[in-house]
């Protein structure tokens, strides 16, 4: 069968909402686009544990420690699901992780900003995980089966993370003046980076059109960004916080919020490795791999020893 016929049948399956599975024929470009997206998603989950893990010992109560511990554990699990989904495309997990450590592969730009106060744990849960949900719920209908199925559990857990973050912000906003000021400061610092999580504008997005055709994505970057603003702006108003955007206003004729222009220079600086915490985040991930190398080597040696023992038996 010719490549043209294979591609026609492939697109026909996608158009008919039939999932593509690992053993199915797929174009190399489809496979490569998925490897890039899923591995970067996995990297984002593992790097995203770093700013939160730093606050576990400093959480203000035992309840808050327990919740944050559970959240960090969830993020580690998400990374494992996604690395496993990526492996179904024929790549080695260690190779994708090495691509992260070398700077070849990216992760979400939001994790290159520091978490300075306890309120940042609320802002990250509310805004960052809220933005992630906007992006990930459509991914549960992704055309690639393993990726779509991994999203089902991830989205359920991310919704818990979003509610946990909003609860923190609500308590702070209704607390002392100092607590409310801390919550407002966290919102001020994380609002625009959260908006940038959806990627470049549609005009500058290299992969969106093809990704939409193959139904890897269901909405464009700007469509998802608009959904995020429409959902989040009223939540801020409800608890008495102000979104740091002088141009934000509700347009009654469209039913959507209008918002100001983002600092795209800052976005590209962070994406290209020049954000406040880019070096710190990658150094931490490299160190984690190096420090744990002896465990993997010991496990491999033990497995080899057991294999020899079984052969002799």
SERO-4910 file (N, C-alpha, C, O; in steps of 0.05 Angstrom, whole numbers):
BEGIN
 pado doro    nc1    nc2    nc3   cac1   cac2   cac3    cc1    cc2    cc3    oc1    oc2    oc3
  Unk    A     17    -24      0      0      0      0     18     25      0     38     26     15
  Unk    A     11     45    -16     27     69    -18     24     86      7      5     84     22
  Unk    A     44    104     10     43    122     33     19    140     31      7    147     51
  Unk    A     12    148      7    -11    166      3    -37    152     13    -53    165     26
  Unk    A    -40    126      7    -63    112     16    -63    108     46    -84    110     59
  Unk    A    -40    102     57    -37     99     86    -44    125    101    -59    124    121
  Unk    A    -35    147     90    -41    173    102    -70    180    100    -82    191    118
  Unk    A    -83    172     77   -111    177     74   -127    161     95   -146    172    107
  Unk    A   -121    136     98   -135    119    118   -130    129    146   -148    129    163
  Unk    A   -105    137    151    -98    148    178   -116    173    184   -127    174    206
  Unk    A   -117    192    166   -133    216    171   -163    209    172   -177    222    187
  Unk    A   -171    190    158   -199    182    159   -206    171    186   -228    177    197
  Unk    A   -189    155    198   -193    145    225   -195    169    245   -213    169    262
  Unk    A   -177    188    242   -178    211    260   -203    227    257   -216    235    276
  Unk    A   -211    231    232   -236    246    227   -261    232    238   -280    245    245
  Unk    A   -259    206    239   -282    190    250   -279    185    280   -293    168    291
  Unk    A   -260    199    293   -256    197    322   -248    169    331   -255    160    353
  Unk    A   -233    155    314   -222    128    322   -194    133    332   -177    145    319
  Unk    A   -188    123    356   -162    127    368   -140    113    352   -143     91    342
  Unk    A   -117    127    351    -93    115    340    -78    101    363    -74    113    384
  Unk    A    -71     76    359    -58     60    379    -29     55    371    -22     58    348
  Unk    A    -12     47    391     17     45    386     24     28    362     43     34    348
  Unk    A      9      6    357     17    -12    335      5     -3    308     11    -16    287
  Unk    A    -12     17    308    -24     27    283     -3     42    267     17     52    277
  Unk    A     -7     42    241     11     58    223      5     88    229    -18     96    232
  Unk    A     26    104    230     23    132    233     46    147    218     68    136    217
  Unk    A     41    171    208     63    186    195     85    192    215     80    196    239
  Unk    A    109    193    205    132    200    223    128    227    236    135    231    259
  Unk    A    116    246    221    112    273    232     92    272    256     95    287    275
  Unk    A     71    255    254     52    252    276     66    241    300     63    251    323
  Unk    A     82    220    296     97    207    318    116    227    331    117    229    356
  Unk    A    130    242    315    150    261    326    136    284    341    146    294    361
  Unk    A    113    293    331     99    315    344     89    305    371     90    320    391
  Unk    A     79    281    372     70    270    398     93    266    418     90    272    441
  Unk    A    116    255    408    139    252    425    147    278    437    153    280    461
  Unk    A    148    299    421    156    325    431    136    335    452    144    345    473
  Unk    A    110    333    446     90    344    464     88    327    490     87    339    512
  Unk    A     87    301    488     83    284    512    107    286    530    105    287    554
  Unk    A    131    285    518    156    286    534    158    313    548    165    314    572
  Unk    A    151    335    535    152    361    547    131    363    570    135    376    590
  Unk    A    108    350    565     87    349    586     98    334    611     94    343    633
  Unk    A    111    311    606    123    296    628    144    312    643    145    312    667
  Unk    A    161    325    628    182    342    640    169    364    658    179    370    679
  Unk    A    147    375    648    134    397    663    124    387    690    125    401    710
  Unk    A    113    362    690    103    351    715    125    347    735    122    352    759
  Unk    A    148    336    726    170    331    744    184    356    753    191    359    777
  Unk    A    189    375    735    201    400    743    182    416    761    191    431    779
  Unk    A    156    413    756    136    428    772    135    420    801    125    435    817
  Unk    A    147    397    808    148    389    836    167    406    852    165    408    876
  Unk    A    187    418    838    209    432    853    200    456    869    206    457    893
  Unk    A    185    475    858    177    498    874    158    490    897    158    503    918
  Unk    A    142    469    893    123    461    914    137    444    935    131    448    959
  Unk    A    155    427    927    169    411    947    185    428    966    189    420    989
  Unk    A    193    451    957    208    469    974    192    481    997    203    491   1016
  Unk    A    165    479    995    147    490   1015    135    470   1034    120    477   1052
  Unk    A    140    444   1030    128    424   1046    135    428   1076    117    427   1093
  Unk    A    160    432   1082    168    434   1110    160    461   1122    160    465   1146
  Unk    A    152    480   1105    145    507   1115    115    512   1113    106    535   1118
  Unk    A     99    492   1106     70    496   1105     60    503   1133     71    494   1153
  Unk    A     39    520   1135     32    532   1160     17    513   1179     12    520   1202
  Unk    A      9    489   1171     -5    471   1188      0    442   1179      9    438   1156
  Unk    A     -6    423   1196     -3    395   1188    -21    388   1165    -14    373   1147
  Unk    A    -46    399   1166    -65    394   1144    -53    404   1117    -54    390   1097
  Unk    A    -42    427   1117    -30    439   1093     -6    422   1083     -2    418   1059
  Unk    A      9    412   1102     32    395   1095     22    369   1081     32    361   1060
  Unk    A      1    357   1093    -10    332   1081    -20    337   1053    -16    321   1035
  Unk    A    -35    359   1049    -46    365   1023    -24    370   1003    -25    360    980
  Unk    A     -3    385   1011     18    391    992     35    366    986     43    363    963
  Unk    A     39    349   1006     53    324   1001     38    307    980     49    295    962
  Unk    A     11    305    984     -6    290    965     -4    302    937     -4    287    917
  Unk    A     -4    328    936     -3    341    909     24    335    895     24    328    872
  Unk    A     46    338    910     72    332    898     74    303    889     85    296    868
  Unk    A     63    285    905     62    257    898     46    253    872     54    237    855
  Unk    A     24    267    870      8    265    845     24    274    821     23    261    800
  Unk    A     39    296    824     54    306    801     75    286    792     80    282    768
  Unk    A     88    272    811    107    251    804     93    229    789    104    219    769
  Unk    A     70    221    798     54    201    783     47    210    755     48    194    737
  Unk    A     40    235    752     33    245    725     57    242    707     54    234    684
  Unk    A     80    250    717    104    247    701    109    218    692    116    213    669
  Unk    A    105    199    710    108    171    703     88    161    683     96    147    664
  Unk    A     63    170    685     43    162    665     52    172    638     50    157    618
  Unk    A     61    197    637     67    210    611     92    199    599     94    195    575
  Unk    A    113    193    615    137    180    604    129    153    593    140    145    572
  Unk    A    111    139    606    103    112    596     88    115    570     92    100    551
  Unk    A     70    135    568     56    140    543     75    147    521     71    139    498
  Unk    A     96    162    527    116    170    507    131    145    497    138    143    474
  Unk    A    137    127    515    151    102    508    136     85    488    148     70    473
  Unk    A    109     87    488     94     72    469     99     81    440     91     67    421
  Unk    A    111    104    437    118    114    410    146    106    401    155    114    380
  Unk    A    159     89    417    184     78    409    209     92    418    231     88    407
  Unk    A    206    111    437    230    125    447    237    114    475    220    103    489
  Unk    A    262    118    482    272    109    508    268    131    529    274    155    523
  Unk    A    257    125    552    252    145    573    277    160    580    276    184    583
  Unk    A    299    146    583    324    159    592    333    179    571    344    200    577
  Unk    A    328    173    545    336    191    524    320    217    526    331    239    523
  Unk    A    294    215    532    278    239    534    286    256    558    286    280    557
  Unk    A    294    242    580    303    256    604    329    270    599    334    292    608
  Unk    A    347    256    584    373    268    577    369    293    559    384    312    561
  Unk    A    348    292    542    342    316    526    334    339    543    341    362    537
  Unk    A    319    333    565    312    355    584    337    366    597    340    391    598
  Unk    A    354    349    606    378    358    621    398    373    603    413    390    613
  Unk    A    398    366    578    416    380    559    405    407    550    419    423    538
  Unk    A    379    412    555    366    436    545    353    433    518    341    452    508
  Unk    A    356    409    506    344    404    480    313    404    481    300    415    464
  Unk    A    302    392    503    274    391    507    265    413    526    280    420    544
  Unk    A    241    422    523    230    444    539    211    433    560    203    409    559
  Unk    A    202    450    578    181    444    597    165    470    600    174    491    591
  Unk    A    143    469    614    126    493    617    141    517    628    155    515    649
  Unk    A    139    540    615    153    564    623    146    573    652    162    586    664
  Unk    A    123    566    661    114    575    688    132    566    710    134    580    731
  Unk    A    145    544    707    161    533    729    189    546    730    206    537    746
  Unk    A    193    566    714    218    581    716    215    607    732    232    625    731
  Unk    A    193    608    747    188    631    765    189    621    794    180    599    800
  Unk    A    201    637    812    205    628    840    179    628    856    161    645    850
  Unk    A    177    611    876    154    611    895    165    623    920    178    610    936
  Unk    A    158    649    925    171    665    946    156    663    973    169    666    993
  Unk    A    130    659    972    114    659    997     95    636    997     91    623    977
  Unk    A     83    631   1021     62    610   1022     39    615   1003     27    597    992
  Unk    A     33    641    999     11    647    980     16    637    952     -2    633    937
  Unk    A     42    635    945     48    624    918     39    596    915     33    588    892
  Unk    A     37    580    937     26    553    934     -4    555    927    -14    538    912
  Unk    A    -17    576    936    -45    580    928    -47    589    899    -64    579    884
  Unk    A    -30    608    892    -31    618    864    -24    597    844    -36    595    823
  Unk    A     -4    580    851      4    558    833    -19    538    830    -26    530    807
  Unk    A    -32    531    852    -54    512    850    -78    524    834    -89    511    817
  Unk    A    -85    548    841   -108    561    829   -103    568    799   -118    561    782
  Unk    A    -81    582    794    -76    592    767    -62    572    749    -71    567    727
  Unk    A    -40    561    759    -24    543    743    -38    517    737    -40    508    714
  Unk    A    -49    505    758    -63    480    754    -90    485    740   -100    469    725
  Unk    A   -101    509    745   -126    517    731   -121    519    701   -137    510    684
  Unk    A    -98    531    693    -91    533    665    -85    506    654    -92    500    631
  Unk    A    -72    489    670    -66    461    660    -92    446    654    -93    432    634
  Unk    A   -112    449    671   -137    435    666   -150    444    640   -160    428    625
  Unk    A   -149    471    635   -160    481    609   -147    467    585   -161    462    565
  Unk    A   -122    462    588   -107    450    566   -110    419    565   -111    407    544
  Unk    A   -113    407    589   -112    378    590   -139    364    587   -140    341    577
  Unk    A   -161    377    593   -187    365    589   -191    359    559   -200    337    553
  Unk    A   -185    377    541   -187    370    512   -168    348    504   -173    333    486
  Unk    A   -145    346    518   -126    325    512   -136    297    518   -126    277    508
  Unk    A   -156    296    536   -168    270    542   -184    259    518   -193    236    518
  Unk    A   -188    277    498   -200    268    472   -180    268    450   -187    268    426
  Unk    A   -154    268    457   -132    268    437   -135    243    419   -145    222    428
  Unk    A   -126    246    395   -129    223    376   -111    200    383   -116    177    373
  Unk    A    -90    204    398    -72    182    406    -81    169    432    -81    183    452
  Unk    A    -88    144    431   -101    130    453    -86    132    479    -98    140    499
  Unk    A    -60    123    481    -47    124    507    -45    151    520    -47    154    544
  Unk    A    -42    172    504    -41    199    515    -68    207    525    -70    218    547
  Unk    A    -89    202    510   -116    209    518   -124    195    544   -135    207    562
  Unk    A   -117    169    546   -125    154    570   -109    163    595   -120    163    617
  Unk    A    -84    171    591    -69    181    614    -81    206    625    -78    212    649
  Unk    A    -94    222    608   -105    247    616   -129    244    634   -136    262    649
  Unk    A   -143    222    633   -168    218    649   -162    221    679   -174    237    692
  Unk    A   -142    206    688   -136    207    717   -122    234    723   -127    246    744
  Unk    A   -104    242    705    -89    267    710   -108    291    714   -105    307    732
  Unk    A   -129    292    697   -148    315    699   -163    314    725   -169    335    737
  Unk    A   -170    290    734   -185    288    760   -167    299    783   -177    313    801
  Unk    A   -142    291    782   -124    300    803   -117    330    801   -114    344    821
  Unk    A   -115    340    777   -109    368    773   -133    385    783   -128    408    793
  Unk    A   -157    375    780   -180    391    790   -179    393    821   -187    414    832
  Unk    A   -169    372    834   -164    374    863   -143    395    869   -146    411    888
  Unk    A   -122    396    853   -100    415    857   -110    444    854   -103    461    870
  Unk    A   -127    448    834   -138    474    829   -155    483    853   -153    506    862
  Unk    A   -172    466    863   -190    473    885   -173    478    911   -180    496    927
  Unk    A   -152    462    914   -135    466    938   -122    493    937   -120    507    957
  Unk    A   -112    501    913   -100    527    910   -119    550    915   -112    570    928
  Unk    A   -143    547    904   -163    568    908   -172    571    937   -178    592    946
  Unk    A   -172    548    951   -179    549    979   -158    565    995   -165    581   1012
  Unk    A   -133    560    989   -112    575   1002   -115    605    997   -114    621   1016
  Unk    A   -120    612    972   -123    641    965   -148    653    979   -147    676    987
  Unk    A   -169    637    981   -194    647    993   -189    653   1023   -197    673   1033
  Unk    A   -175    634   1037   -170    638   1065   -152    663   1069   -157    679   1087
  Unk    A   -132    666   1053   -114    689   1056   -129    715   1049   -125    735   1063
  Unk    A   -145    715   1028   -160    739   1020   -180    748   1042   -186    771   1043
  Unk    A   -189    729   1058   -208    735   1079   -195    736   1107   -208    736   1127
  Unk    A   -168    736   1107   -153    737   1132   -146    765   1140   -161    784   1135
  Unk    A   -123    769   1152   -113    795   1160   -106    812   1136   -102    801   1114
  Unk    A   -103    838   1139    -94    854   1117    -68    845   1105    -63    846   1081
  Unk    A    -49    836   1123    -23    826   1113    -27    800   1096    -13    797   1076
  Unk    A    -45    783   1105    -50    758   1090    -62    764   1062    -55    753   1042
  Unk    A    -81    783   1062    -94    790   1037    -73    803   1018    -73    798    994
  Unk    A    -56    819   1029    -35    832   1013    -16    811   1001     -7    813    979
  Unk    A    -10    790   1017      7    768   1007     -7    753    984      6    746    965
  Unk    A    -33    748    987    -48    735    966    -48    752    940    -45    742    918
  Unk    A    -52    778    943    -53    796    920    -26    797    907    -24    797    882
  Unk    A     -5    797    923     22    797    911     28    772    895     40    773    873
  Unk    A     19    749    905     22    724    891      7    725    864     17    716    844
  Unk    A    -18    735    865    -33    737    840    -20    756    821    -19    750    797
  Unk    A     -9    778    831      5    797    813     28    784    799     33    789    775
  Unk    A     43    767    813     67    755    801     61    731    783     76    726    764
  Unk    A     40    717    788     34    692    773     14    695    751     10    677    735
  Unk    A     -1    717    751    -22    720    731    -11    718    702    -20    701    686
  Unk    A      8    735    695     17    736    668     33    711    660     30    701    638
  Unk    A     50    700    678     63    675    672     43    652    667     48    635    650
  Unk    A     21    652    682      0    632    678    -13    636    651    -19    616    637
  Unk    A    -17    660    643    -29    666    616    -10    656    594    -19    648    573
  Unk    A     16    657    599     35    649    579     38    618    577     50    608    558
  Unk    A     26    604    596     27    575    596     15    563    570     22    541    562
  Unk    A     -4    577    558    -17    567    535      0    569    509     -9    560    488
  Unk    A     23    580    512     41    581    489     39    607    474     24    625    482
  Unk    A     53    609    452     53    634    436     25    639    424      8    622    424
  Unk    A     22    663    414     -4    670    401     -7    652    377     12    641    366
  Unk    A    -32    650    368    -38    632    345    -22    640    321    -14    623    304
  Unk    A    -16    666    318     -1    675    294     28    665    295     40    662    274
  Unk    A     38    660    319     66    651    321     70    622    328     93    613    333
  Unk    A     48    607    330     50    579    338     56    562    313     40    562    294
  Unk    A     78    547    314     88    532    291     72    506    287     70    496    265
  Unk    A     62    494    309     51    467    308     21    466    310     10    444    306
  Unk    A      8    488    317    -21    487    323    -38    476    300    -55    459    304
  Unk    A    -33    486    276    -50    479    254    -50    449    249    -70    436    246
  Unk    A    -25    438    248    -23    409    243    -34    393    266    -46    372    262
  Unk    A    -29    402    290    -38    389    314    -69    388    315    -81    368    324
  Unk    A    -81    409    306   -110    411    304   -121    391    283   -141    378    287
  Unk    A   -108    390    260   -117    372    239   -116    343    248   -134    328    242
  Unk    A    -95    336    263    -92    309    273   -107    304    299   -106    282    310
  Unk    A   -121    325    309   -136    323    333   -120    315    358   -130    302    376
  Unk    A    -95    323    357    -79    321    382    -88    344    400    -93    339    424
  Unk    A    -92    367    389   -104    390    403   -132    394    392   -138    387    369
  Unk    A   -150    405    409   -177    410    400   -183    440    399   -202    449    386
  Unk    A   -166    456    412   -169    485    413   -142    498    408   -122    486    414
  Unk    A   -143    522    397   -118    536    393   -108    548    419   -123    549    439
  Unk    A    -83    558    419    -72    570    444    -89    594    453    -95    596    477
  Unk    A    -97    611    434   -112    635    442   -140    628    451   -151    642    469
  Unk    A   -152    607    440   -179    599    449   -177    589    478   -195    595    494
  Unk    A   -157    573    484   -154    563    511   -148    586    531   -157    586    553
  Unk    A   -132    605    522   -125    628    539   -150    644    546   -154    653    568
  Unk    A   -168    647    526   -193    661    531   -210    647    550   -223    659    568
  Unk    A   -212    620    548   -227    604    567   -217    608    595   -232    609    614
  Unk    A   -190    609    598   -178    612    624   -186    639    636   -193    640    660
  Unk    A   -184    660    621   -191    687    631   -220    688    639   -227    698    660
  Unk    A   -237    677    622   -266    678    628   -273    663    653   -291    671    667
  Unk    A   -259    641    659   -264    626    683   -252    638    708   -263    636    730
  Unk    A   -228    649    705   -212    657    729   -217    685    738   -217    691    762
  Unk    A   -222    704    720   -227    732    728   -250    734    748   -247    749    768
  Unk    A   -273    721    744   -294    723    763   -287    710    790   -297    719    811
  Unk    A   -270    690    790   -262    677    815   -245    696    832   -248    697    856
  Unk    A   -228    712    818   -212    732    833   -230    753    845   -227    761    869
  Unk    A   -250    762    830   -268    783    840   -284    772    863   -290    787    882
  Unk    A   -292    747    863   -308    735    884   -295    736    911   -308    740    931
  Unk    A   -268    733    911   -254    733    937   -240    760    943   -224    762    961
  Unk    A   -246    780    927   -236    807    933   -208    812    923   -195    831    934
  Unk    A   -198    797    904   -172    802    893   -175    815    865   -195    811    852
  Unk    A   -154    829    857   -155    844    832   -135    832    812   -111    831    818
  Unk    A   -144    824    789   -127    815    768   -109    838    759   -119    859    753
  Unk    A    -82    834    757    -64    856    751    -63    862    721    -43    860    707
  Unk    A    -87    870    710    -89    877    682   -108    901    680   -132    898    683
  Unk    A    -96    924    675   -113    949    673   -133    948    650   -153    962    650
  Unk    A   -128    931    630   -145    929    607   -167    908    609   -183    905    591
  Unk    A   -167    893    632   -187    872    635   -215    883    639   -219    900    656
  Unk    A   -233    874    622   -261    883    625   -279    862    611   -271    848    593
  Unk    A   -304    860    621   -323    841    610   -338    854    587   -349    876    590
  Unk    A   -339    841    565   -353    851    541   -380    837    540   -381    813    534
  Unk    A   -401    851    546   -428    839    548   -437    829    520   -453    810    519
  Unk    A   -429    842    499   -438    834    473   -426    807    464   -439    792    449
  Unk    A   -401    802    472   -388    776    465   -390    755    486   -388    731    481
  Unk    A   -395    764    511   -396    745    533   -369    736    543   -366    717    558
  Unk    A   -348    751    534   -321    744    542   -307    768    555   -315    791    551
  Unk    A   -286    762    570   -269    783    581   -248    792    560   -237    775    546
  Unk    A   -244    817    558   -222    828    542   -198    832    560   -202    839    583
  Unk    A   -174    827    550   -151    829    567   -128    843    552   -128    845    527
  Unk    A   -108    852    567    -86    867    555    -65    850    541    -67    825    541
  Unk    A    -47    863    528    -26    849    513     -5    838    532      3    851    551
  Unk    A      4    813    526     24    801    543     52    810    535     56    820    512
  Unk    A     71    807    553     99    814    547    112    790    533    123    772    546
  Unk    A    110    789    507    120    766    492    150    765    492    162    743    489
  Unk    A    164    787    496    193    787    499    201    770    524    219    754    523
  Unk    A    186    774    546    191    759    570    186    729    565    201    712    573
  Unk    A    164    723    551    156    695    545    179    681    530    187    659    538
  Unk    A    189    693    509    210    680    493    236    679    508    252    660    505
  Unk    A    242    698    525    266    697    542    265    673    560    285    658    562
  Unk    A    242    668    573    240    646    592    240    619    576    254    601    584
  Unk    A    226    618    554    225    593    538    253    586    528    260    562    527
  Unk    A    269    606    522    296    601    511    317    598    533    341    598    527
  Unk    A    308    595    558    327    588    579    338    611    596    357    608    611
  Unk    A    326    635    593    336    658    607    317    669    628    317    693    634
  Unk    A    300    651    640    281    660    660    294    661    688    318    654    690
  Unk    A    279    670    708    291    673    735    302    647    747    322    648    761
  Unk    A    290    624    740    298    598    753    305    576    733    307    553    741
  Unk    A    310    583    707    316    562    688    340    545    697    338    520    697
  Unk    A    362    558    703    386    544    711    382    527    736    391    504    738
  Unk    A    369    540    756    364    526    781    348    501    777    354    480    789
  Unk    A    327    503    761    310    479    757    325    456    743    323    433    752
  Unk    A    339    463    722    354    442    708    376    430    725    381    406    724
  Unk    A    390    447    740    411    437    758    399    417    778    412    396    784
  Unk    A    375    423    789    363    405    808    355    379    796    359    358    809
  Unk    A    345    379    771    338    354    758    363    337    751    362    313    754
  Unk    A    384    350    742    409    336    736    420    323    762    428    300    761
  Unk    A    420    338    783    430    328    809    414    304    818    425    285    829
  Unk    A    388    306    815    370    283    823    378    258    808    378    236    820
  Unk    A    383    261    782    390    237    767    418    226    775    421    202    779
  Unk    A    436    244    779    463    235    787    463    222    815    476    202    819
  Unk    A    448    234    833    448    224    861    434    196    862    440    180    879
  Unk    A    415    192    844    401    166    844    413    145    825    401    124    823
  Unk    A    435    152    812    446    133    793    454    107    806    450     86    793
  Unk    A    464    107    831    473     82    843    449     64    848    453     39    847
  Unk    A    425     74    852    402     57    857    395     42    831    390     18    831
  Unk    A    396     57    809    389     44    783    411     24    775    405      2    765
  Unk    A    436     30    781    458     12    775    456    -14    792    460    -36    782
  Unk    A    449    -10    817    446    -33    835    422    -50    827    424    -75    827
  Unk    A    400    -38    819    377    -53    810    383    -69    784    375    -92    781
  Unk    A    398    -56    766    406    -70    741    424    -93    747    422   -115    735
  Unk    A    443    -89    765    462   -111    772    447   -134    785    453   -157    780
  Unk    A    428   -127    803    413   -148    816    396   -164    796    395   -188    798
  Unk    A    384   -150    777    367   -163    757    384   -182    740    376   -204    733
  Unk    A    408   -173    733    427   -190    718    435   -215    734    436   -236    722
  Unk    A    440   -211    759    448   -233    776    425   -254    778    430   -278    777
  Unk    A    400   -244    781    377   -261    783    373   -277    757    365   -300    757
  Unk    A    378   -263    735    375   -276    709    394   -299    706    387   -320    696
  Unk    A    419   -295    714    439   -317    713    431   -340    731    435   -363    724
  Unk    A    421   -333    755    413   -354    774    390   -371    762    389   -395    766
  Unk    A    371   -358    749    348   -372    737    357   -390    714    346   -412    710
  Unk    A    377   -381    699    388   -397    677    401   -422    687    398   -444    676
  Unk    A    417   -419    709    430   -442    721    410   -462    732    414   -487    731
  Unk    A    388   -451    743    367   -469    755    353   -484    732    334   -500    738
***
